Amino acid sequence: MADVLVDARRVTRDFRSAGDIFRRPQTIRALDRVDLTVARGETVAVVGESGSGKSTLGRILLRLLDPTDGTVNFDGVDVFALKREPLRQLRRRMQIVFQDPYGSLNPRMRVGDAVGEPLEIHRLAAGADLERRVRDLFAEVGLDPSYVGRFPHELSGGQRQRVGIARALAVAPDFVVLDEPVSALDVSVQAQVLNLLADLRDRRSLTYLFIAHDLAVVKHLANRVVVLYLGQVMEQGPVAPLYDAPLHPYTSALLDAVPTPDPDATREQTTLRGDIASYAGVGCVFAPRCMHQKKDDRCFSERPALRPFAEQRMAACHYADDPAKE
Amino acid sequence: MTPLLDVRDLTVEFDTADGHALAVDRVSFHIAAGETLGIVGESGCGKTVTALSILRLLDDEAVTSPSSAIVFDGTDIRRLDGEALRAVRGAKIAMVFQEPGTSLNPVLTIGSQITEALHAHRTIDTGAARARAIALLDLVGIPDAASRFTAYPHQLSGGMQQRVMIAMALSCEPQLLIADEPTTALDVTIQAQILELLQALKGRLGMAMLLITHDLGVVAGSADRVAVMYGGQIVEQAATRELFRNPQHPYTRALLDAIPRLDVVTPRLPAIAGAVPPATAWPAGCRFHPRCSQVLDRCSTDVPPTFVLAPSHFSRCWLADTSPGSRDG
């Protein structure tokens, strides 16, 4: 692929549960040999339910978490091989925006200082220059620059998320991981923030990894979508064909779950049952909840490989039909 | 027919550090037995204060105007106290909150939390309470309910925790369930499950529901009627199908347009400009006028009355004024 910015290979991450007097400690595989590439200027959405491993993946790409196995290259450099100073240099180029701006901002720090802090840490600005740049960042994300002296609790949820975005952009990164950036916001404010993220991407030529549980939210921003379930890629591909004709039953279920603002719309009877739960078998990790008509013994005895389909799509389902071939 | 709940001219005010807040301003609505009313609006529009005032759960600083009436099953809740109020709260009217993780007590098993509600309202022995709690957990779709009786909240997922909250709310077979953003903190897949569960339970138990949300997409498939709130007032109210097919208030239309949809391709989402002003500083005239895309001259000065568009469709907007010369501004 031309001009790959982020290239993750076979990323695997195990967590060990603490255990207690009743239960032995267990190893939980949060990510299982995930390959992911993000081209420069591209927005890739990683979608799945809580527990799918999507945030773990985002954190590993930024080296906020170490993988148990696998590699991550950023702009051709092995992120996990870097020592202190070059790593610090690299961190300036990759940033993250969290879901809950209230939880991720220091409640005792004025929001202007929160936005200026990365500039100070990376010694990019000081004094009057720092102040000017913070005000410019506020204006860029649609915040009144006179708000610099306020505390997080004095702002609305949408304004706090704009602060979180300004803080991430302060050091002029190339790559931003957006970890559920709008799921804590009202619908009306979600639209504002999604539009802002699109504008910033265009103006600053940003590359995004957009993590979400809701396929409707990422549709307007993403070029490609990766659907994760229990740490494995179920399906990936460009936005248009993936939404029009999902290959994997999990993708279909995620699409069906999106509420339609139409009282006459009948929900497909494929509403996903139960919760995401660990799977110890040898078959498809999604099989216990799968509603596919063709689901059979093979799904429980043989793990489907992630295989290629037309239009640069991939899916891991024994019974995925290629709509382009029909 | 007398409605199950009849709220008339509900007005709630607070004194805050920033001044006097008019959180809810002469709100009137009713819910019939077995009916679902959706209350929709952004954060800060007075939805939750309205819900809490029905159960008299507001702080002492909140003053409910003496002209307000909250009549439930023939009795004005505002006049109840002590035992009489306790007999309604949790038993006849129950509530489910947004974040099940913070509503459940982390150091008690879910079984003991459900039986606590039963013991609080009924004379019931321990064995019967346990059996009833397990039946309730089963009713709300918790697999293997008997073994989950002794589980602690942290051992359950967010969706399962919300099912436990619903089981607790249903424990005394309420006539009215108030669900305040019951799915907002959940994944879309789990949201769909919980909405489906609430629909099924409503049909099965014949209870009425007040469903509060910021997302019109959530009420589309669940509510019989919808009241849209802005600035502490109901700005539009209609039967659900009518509201979605024929929205009259620009705020309702803006809320509908802002929903990210799978079936519509737009380069930009139509967002509502600006934010809800604080309840201490509602704008003059129509409270929505500074954010409205169809604002008229008079909107900044004249308070729009509630126009009746059809027997059960109301809009508090000058655009709905059909009297002669009304568009001259």
Interface residues (C-beta under 8 A of the other chain):
Chain A: E49 S50 G51 S156 G157 G158 Q159 D186 V187 S188 V189 Q190 A191 Q192 L194 N195 A198 H213 D214 L215 A216 V217 K219 H220 Y243 A253 L254 L255 D256 A257 V258 P259 T260 P261 D262 P263 D264 A265 R267 T271 L272 R273 G274 D275 I276
Chain B: E42 S43 G44 P143 S157 G158 G159 M160 D187 V188 T189 I190 Q191 A192 Q193 L195 E196 H214 D215 L216 G217 V218 A220 G221 T240 R241 F244 A254 L255 L256 A258 I259 P260 R261 L262 D263 T266 P267 R268 L269 P270 A271 I272 A275 V276
